[in-house]
Amino acid sequence: MIKPSCIILAAGNSSRMGVLKPFLKFSDGCNFLENIISHYRKAGVKDLVIVVNQHLLDDNNYSKISLLKDCHLVLNKYPEYGRSYSMKLGLKKLDDKNPAFIQNIDNPFLKQSTLNILFNGISNADVAIPTFQGRNGHPVLLNKPVINAIIRNINPDINFRELINSFSQIKIEVDDPGILVNINTPEDYSNYFPIKSEHPDS
């Protein structure tokens, strides 16, 4: 039985946030990275790759995440190249080329039902994109042709949106407003976690 994989993109410098986004906390104390890993594991994803930068590896919080033991870690030495380069590094690490979710660390709200709907819907397309009230969201799910195209591409600054527009897409409406949420700044964080708005890394 085909199982999807997942690439978690966590190699950015979090410059707008001011603290490393993977360690931002939910109200229950779970951080963004732990929450994302947990949801994908519960959805049956076994091959999970996390693309990180050196700052993340050097942080004391990193060694405390027990869920990392079953994940593949890839170091992006050039985070300035952007998201597409991290994506390529992560996809190259996969043992096979089953459909792969592309999960940004700053999209922390996940529903397993949304992941399942995307996986069930991608069989006749190269890219599955969730939508809520007609607006595209995250994560996207890539099929083999797109994965192979990203891996083969030699341009580190490739525009991901332009690339996937050359492949067949299916947009799937889901009852999940969380697919539209991006946490990039302290203001974004305080909108969803007002109790922690003054110290988002505490």
C-alpha positions as CSV (number, residue, x, y, z in Angstrom):
1,M,0.0,0.0,0.0
2,I,1.4,3.4,-1.0
3,K,2.0,5.7,2.0
4,P,2.6,9.4,1.6
5,S,5.8,11.1,2.8
6,C,6.3,14.5,4.2
7,I,8.9,17.2,4.0
8,I,8.9,19.7,6.8
9,L,10.6,23.0,5.8
10,A,12.2,24.5,8.9
11,A,15.4,26.0,7.6
12,G,14.4,29.6,7.5
13,N,16.1,32.1,9.8
14,S,12.8,33.3,11.4
15,S,14.1,36.9,11.0
16,R,10.6,38.5,11.1
17,M,9.6,36.4,14.1
18,G,12.8,37.1,16.1
19,V,12.9,33.6,17.5
20,L,13.1,30.2,15.9
21,K,9.6,29.3,14.7
22,P,9.9,25.5,15.2
23,F,10.0,26.2,19.0
24,L,7.0,28.5,19.3
25,K,4.6,27.0,21.7
26,F,0.9,26.0,21.7
27,S,-1.1,26.6,24.9
28,D,-0.5,23.0,25.9
29,G,3.3,23.5,25.8
30,C,3.8,21.5,22.6
31,N,5.9,23.4,20.1
32,F,5.2,23.9,16.4
33,L,7.6,21.2,15.3
34,E,6.3,18.6,17.7
35,N,2.7,19.3,16.8
36,I,3.4,18.9,13.1
37,I,5.4,15.7,13.5
38,S,2.6,14.2,15.7
39,H,-0.2,15.0,13.2
40,Y,1.7,13.4,10.3
41,R,2.5,10.3,12.3
42,K,-1.1,9.9,13.3
43,A,-2.1,10.3,9.6
44,G,0.1,7.3,8.8
45,V,3.1,9.1,7.4
46,K,6.3,7.1,8.1
47,D,8.9,8.7,5.9
48,L,9.3,12.2,7.4
49,V,12.1,14.5,6.5
50,I,12.9,17.8,8.3
51,V,15.1,20.3,6.6
52,V,16.8,22.5,9.2
53,N,19.5,25.2,9.5
54,Q,22.5,25.2,11.8
55,H,20.8,27.6,14.2
56,L,18.1,25.1,14.9
57,L,20.6,22.3,15.5
58,D,22.5,24.5,18.0
59,D,19.5,25.5,20.0
60,N,19.1,23.6,23.4
61,N,15.4,23.1,22.7
62,Y,16.2,20.9,19.7
63,S,17.7,18.0,21.8
64,K,14.5,17.9,23.9
65,I,12.3,16.8,21.0
66,S,11.9,13.0,21.4
67,L,9.8,12.8,18.2
68,L,12.8,13.5,16.1
69,K,14.4,10.1,16.6
70,D,12.3,8.6,13.8
71,C,12.7,11.4,11.4
72,H,15.3,12.1,8.7
73,L,17.2,15.3,9.2
74,V,18.7,17.3,6.4
75,L,20.9,20.4,7.0
76,N,20.4,23.3,4.6
77,K,23.8,25.1,4.7
78,Y,22.4,27.8,2.4
79,P,19.0,28.9,3.9
80,E,19.3,32.2,1.9
81,Y,18.5,30.2,-1.2
82,G,14.9,29.9,0.0
83,R,12.1,27.4,0.3
84,S,12.5,25.7,-3.0
85,Y,16.1,24.8,-2.3
86,S,15.1,23.3,1.1
87,M,12.3,21.4,-0.7
88,K,14.8,19.9,-3.1
89,L,17.2,18.8,-0.3
90,G,14.3,17.1,1.5
91,L,12.8,15.4,-1.5
92,K,16.3,14.0,-2.5
93,K,16.4,12.3,0.9
94,L,13.3,10.2,0.4
95,D,13.8,6.5,-0.2
96,D,11.1,6.3,-2.7
97,K,9.0,8.8,-4.7
98,N,5.6,8.3,-3.2
99,P,3.4,11.4,-3.0
100,A,5.0,13.9,-0.6
101,F,3.4,16.6,1.5
102,I,5.3,19.9,1.7
103,Q,4.7,21.3,5.1
104,N,5.9,24.8,6.2
105,I,6.9,25.2,9.8
106,D,4.9,28.5,9.9
107,N,1.7,26.6,9.0
108,P,1.2,24.9,12.4
109,F,-2.5,24.1,12.4
110,L,-3.2,20.7,11.0
111,K,-6.2,18.4,10.6
112,Q,-5.7,14.7,9.9
113,S,-8.9,14.7,7.9
114,T,-7.4,17.4,5.6
115,L,-4.3,15.3,5.1
116,N,-6.4,12.2,4.3
117,I,-8.6,14.1,1.8
118,L,-5.6,15.4,-0.1
119,F,-4.0,12.0,-0.3
120,N,-7.2,10.4,-1.5
121,G,-7.7,13.1,-4.1
122,I,-4.2,13.2,-5.7
123,S,-4.5,9.9,-7.7
124,N,-5.5,11.7,-10.9
125,A,-3.3,14.8,-10.6
126,D,0.3,15.8,-10.1
127,V,-0.4,18.4,-7.3
128,A,-3.2,18.5,-4.7
129,I,-3.9,21.9,-3.1
130,P,-6.4,22.4,-0.2
131,T,-8.7,25.4,-0.5
132,F,-11.0,27.0,2.1
133,Q,-13.7,29.3,0.8
134,G,-11.9,29.3,-2.5
135,R,-8.5,30.4,-1.2
136,N,-5.5,28.1,-1.6
137,G,-3.7,26.9,1.5
138,H,-1.2,24.5,2.9
139,P,0.1,21.8,2.9
140,V,0.3,20.9,-0.8
141,L,0.8,17.3,-1.8
142,L,3.1,16.5,-4.7
143,N,3.1,13.4,-7.0
144,K,6.1,11.7,-8.6
145,P,6.4,13.9,-11.7
146,V,6.6,17.1,-9.7
147,I,9.0,15.6,-7.1
148,N,11.3,14.4,-9.9
149,A,11.2,17.8,-11.6
150,I,12.2,19.6,-8.4
151,I,15.1,17.2,-7.8
152,R,16.4,17.6,-11.3
153,N,16.2,21.3,-11.4
154,I,19.6,23.0,-11.1
155,N,18.3,26.5,-10.2
156,P,18.3,27.0,-6.4
157,D,15.9,30.0,-6.7
158,I,13.3,28.2,-8.7
159,N,9.8,29.7,-8.2
160,F,7.7,26.9,-6.8
161,R,4.4,28.3,-7.8
162,E,5.5,28.7,-11.4
163,L,6.8,25.2,-11.5
164,I,3.7,23.5,-10.2
165,N,1.6,25.5,-12.7
166,S,3.1,23.5,-15.5
167,F,1.6,20.3,-13.9
168,S,-1.9,19.0,-13.5
169,Q,-3.5,20.2,-10.3
170,I,-6.6,19.4,-8.3
171,K,-7.9,21.9,-5.8
172,I,-9.9,20.4,-3.0
173,E,-12.2,22.4,-0.8
174,V,-11.8,21.4,2.9
175,D,-13.6,22.5,6.0
176,D,-10.4,23.7,7.6
177,P,-9.6,27.4,7.9
178,G,-6.2,26.4,9.5
179,I,-4.8,25.8,6.0
180,L,-4.7,29.6,5.5
181,V,-2.8,30.5,8.7
182,N,0.8,31.6,8.4
183,I,2.7,32.5,11.6
184,N,5.6,34.7,10.5
185,T,5.7,37.6,12.9
186,P,5.1,38.2,16.7
187,E,1.8,39.9,15.7
188,D,0.7,36.8,13.8
189,Y,1.5,34.7,16.8
190,S,-0.3,36.9,19.3
191,N,-3.4,36.7,17.1
192,Y,-3.7,33.0,17.8
193,F,-1.9,32.7,21.1
194,P,-2.7,36.0,23.0
195,I,-1.6,34.7,26.4
196,K,1.9,34.3,25.1
197,S,2.0,37.5,22.9
198,E,4.8,39.3,24.9
199,H,7.2,36.3,25.0
200,P,6.4,33.9,22.1
201,D,9.4,31.8,22.8
202,S,8.6,31.2,26.5
